[in-house]
């Protein structure tokens, strides 16, 4: 693939910097919430409803922390692709991902067509349909 102009690479790096900062801030907020225990739902008098909600909040916070960690790994991989001049190469077809797409989603690994195909073929089996 053709090498992107330096101004586009710089813009993608800045978009990735912003993305990482947002993820790190969200991760810190989720960790603070997780450390607070049950989020104040279960007070001194516990009942099954409060305990259930508190357990669900802990589960959600744990899932959020995992998602943020995954996003940070994706950001590290995007930086590797930038450094090796592969940032615009689609992982599926080898075509161009596109600067506009990378600015909007700096961790994108696939072009729009390949991502749409992947989303269709990897849809969750349990997704309700009409």
N, C-alpha and C positions, 0 to 999 in steps of 0.2 A: 504494500500500500504506500501511497505517497505520504511523505512526512508533513505533518501539520505545521503551519507558520508559527513562529515563536510567540506571536501575540495571542494566538489561539491556545497554545500550550499554557501560557501564563494565565489566561482567563480560566482555563479548566483547573489549574492548580489552585487559583483563588476560590473557585466554586467548591473544590474539594476541601480546602481549608475551612470554609464556612460550614460545609456539611459536617465535618469532623467536630467543629466547635459546638454545633447544635446537638449532635449525638452525645458528646461528652457532657453537656449541660443537662440533657434529658436523663442521661445515665446517673449523674450526681443526684438529680431530683428523685429518681426512682430509688436510689440507695438510701437517701435520707428518709424517704417514705417507708422503705422496708425496715430500716433500723428503728423506726418509731413503733414497730410491732404491728399492731392491728389497725393503725390509723385512727385510734381513739374510738373505734366502733364498740368494742367490748369494754364496758365500764366495770365498775367494781362488782356490780351484780351481773353475773353472766347467765345468759339463757342460750338455748340451742340456736336460736336465730342470730344472735349477736356473734356467737362462736363461728357459725357458718359463714357469715359475711366477713368476719375477720380472716378466716382461712382462705376465702376467695380473694381477698385483697392481697394477702401474702403471695398467693399463687400468681396473681396478675403481675405483681411487682417483680417476682422472680422471672416470669416470662419476658417482661419488658427489659430487665437487665440482660437476659440472654440475647434478646433481639439487638440491643445496643452493642453488645460485645461482637455479635456477628457483623453488624454494620461497620464497626471499627476495623475488623479483619478485612472486610470488603474494601474499605478506604485504603488500607495498607497495600492491598493487591492493586488497586487503581494507581497508587503512587509508583509501584513497581512497573506497571504498564506505561506510565508516563515516562519514567526514567529509561525504559528500554524502547521508547518510540513505538509502542504497541497500543497506546490508549484509544486510537480510533479504529482498531481492528476488531470486527465482530468475532466472538469466540465460536460461533456456529458456522457462518458462511465465509468468514474472512473479509467480507466487504466493509465499507465504512460505516461506523456507528453514527457519525455526524456530530459536528461541533455543537449545534443547537441542543441536541439530545444530551450530550456530555455536560453542557452548561446547566441544563435543567436537572440532570441526574448524573453527577460525576462518577458514580460507581457503576454505571451501566456497562455491561459486558457484551451486550448483543445489540444489533441494529433493531429498529422498530419491527420489521417484518419477522425476524427470528424470535424476538421477544414475544410477539403476539402468538406465533405458532407454539412456542414453549408454554405460554399460559393456557392455551387451549388444550394441549396434550397432557399437561401436568395438573389439570384441574382436580380439585379434591373430589373423590368419588361420592362423598356424603353431601355434596352441595345440593340443596333442595331445588327442584325444577317444577315449573308449572305444567 
